[in-house]
Structures are given as C-alpha cells and as structure tokens.
C-alpha cells in the first residue's frame, strides 16, 4: 500500500467518499437549484477539459458541432463555438508553458503576418476603447 501524507490509499479513498457524501448532504440543504445544477455540470466540464488536453482535435470537432446544434448566446454575444475555441487556445498555451516548458510555433510563412495583424488589431482596440 502506498502512503500519501501518511495515509494509505484505502483509507484515503474512504475519506474521499465520506467527504463527498457530506458535501452532497450539505448542498442539498444549503444550495439553490441553480447552484445544484452548476455542481452537477462541474464533473462534465472537467472531463471535457481533460479530453481536450489529451485529444485537441476532438475539441475542434465539438466546437464546430456545438455551434450548429446549440443556439446559445451569452450576455456579451459570444456563442458556444467562440467560447470553446478560446478554451482550446488557453489549453494549448497552458500545455506549451506548463508541460513542454517552451513556446514553439509552427515554422510557416504565414505565422509572422498573422502575429503582426494580431498586434495591430490589439493596439487598435486599446486606442479605440
């Protein structure tokens, strides 16, 4: 049996189960309907993020399909596709900095014009605000 902070895996597993049951019982009395829905969606969201980290191409497919199927627009006018693409971009940057410890772009002739276009657009946006 491996020890984690001086506790065996079997005991740690039972502590997690008891803690989860106590959390569920507490939430049943304290939380509102909206908060309970959010708590139920957290494992689904974590699973999707872990899937997108492992297989990024699935994230692009899900983003395209979700944009066609889910007619949801947020308060700022963002739809599901925009949010998922932003999430995939953030996960890509996180993976490059945290796991690979280097930022390496694809050696292509279109990268530098695209980066300069982004810099011009960002500066234009800050000037107009």
C-alpha positions in Angstrom: 0.0 0.0 0.0 1.4 3.4 -1.0 1.2 6.2 1.6 0.1 9.7 0.8 0.7 12.1 3.6 1.0 9.2 6.0 -2.4 7.8 4.9 -2.9 4.5 3.0 -4.8 4.5 -0.3 -7.7 2.5 1.1 -8.2 4.9 4.0 -7.8 7.9 1.6 -10.4 6.5 -0.7 -12.9 6.0 2.1 -12.1 9.6 3.3 -12.9 10.9 -0.2 -16.2 9.0 -0.3 -17.3 10.2 3.2 -16.3 13.8 2.3 -18.2 13.7 -0.9 -21.3 12.3 0.8 -21.1 15.1 3.5 -20.7 17.7 0.7 -23.8 16.4 -1.1 -25.9 16.4 2.0 -24.8 19.9 2.9 -25.5 21.2 -0.6 -29.0 19.6 -0.6 -29.9 21.8 2.3 -28.0 25.0 1.6 -27.7 25.4 -2.2 -30.3 26.8 -4.6 -31.5 25.0 -7.7 -29.0 26.9 -9.9 -26.1 26.1 -7.7 -27.0 22.4 -7.7 -27.2 22.4 -11.5 -23.7 24.0 -11.6 -22.3 21.4 -9.2 -23.7 18.6 -11.4 -22.1 20.2 -14.5 -18.6 20.5 -13.0 -17.6 16.9 -13.5 -18.8 17.0 -17.1 -16.7 20.2 -17.7 -13.6 18.8 -16.1 -14.0 15.6 -18.2 -14.3 17.7 -21.4 -11.2 19.8 -20.5 -9.2 16.6 -19.8 -10.4 15.1 -23.1 -9.4 18.3 -25.0 -6.0 18.2 -23.3 -5.4 14.6 -24.4 -7.0 14.9 -27.9 -7.2 18.6 -29.1 -8.7 17.6 -32.5 -11.8 16.4 -30.7 -12.2 19.9 -29.3 -12.3 21.4 -32.8 -14.9 18.9 -33.8 -17.0 19.5 -30.7 -16.7 23.3 -31.2 -17.9 23.0 -34.8 -20.8 20.7 -34.0 -21.8 22.7 -30.9 -22.0 25.9 -32.9 -24.5 24.2 -35.3 -26.6 22.4 -32.6 -26.6 24.7 -29.6 -28.3 28.1 -30.3 -26.9 29.7 -27.1 -25.7 33.3 -27.0 -24.3 34.7 -23.8 -24.8 38.1 -22.4 -21.9 39.5 -24.4 -23.0 38.0 -27.7 -20.5 35.1 -27.6 -21.8 31.8 -28.8 -20.6 28.3 -27.8 -18.1 28.0 -30.7 -16.3 31.1 -29.7 -16.1 30.1 -26.0 -14.8 26.6 -27.0 -12.2 27.9 -29.4 -11.0 30.4 -26.6 -10.8 27.4 -24.2 -8.8 25.3 -26.7 -6.4 28.3 -27.2 -5.9 28.6 -23.5 -5.4 24.9 -23.1 -2.8 24.9 -25.9 -0.9 27.8 -24.3 -1.1 26.1 -20.9 0.2 22.9 -22.4 3.1 24.6 -24.1 4.1 26.5 -21.0 3.4 24.0 -18.2 4.2 20.7 -19.7 6.6 21.3 -22.6 8.3 24.3 -21.0 8.8 26.1 -24.3 6.7 28.2 -26.7 7.3 26.9 -30.2 5.3 28.0 -33.2 5.0 26.1 -36.5 7.6 27.2 -38.9 5.3 28.7 -41.6 5.5 31.8 -43.7 2.0 32.9 -42.5 2.8 33.0 -38.8 4.6 36.3 -38.7 2.0 38.2 -40.8 -0.8 36.8 -38.6 1.1 37.8 -35.4 1.6 41.3 -36.7 -2.0 41.5 -37.7 -3.0 40.5 -34.1 -0.7 43.1 -32.6 -2.2 45.8 -34.9 -5.7 44.8 -34.0 -5.0 44.7 -30.3 -3.4 48.1 -30.3 -6.3 49.5 -32.4 -8.7 48.0 -29.9 -7.0 49.6 -26.9 -6.8 53.0 -28.7 -10.5 53.0 -29.6 -11.6 52.0 -26.1 
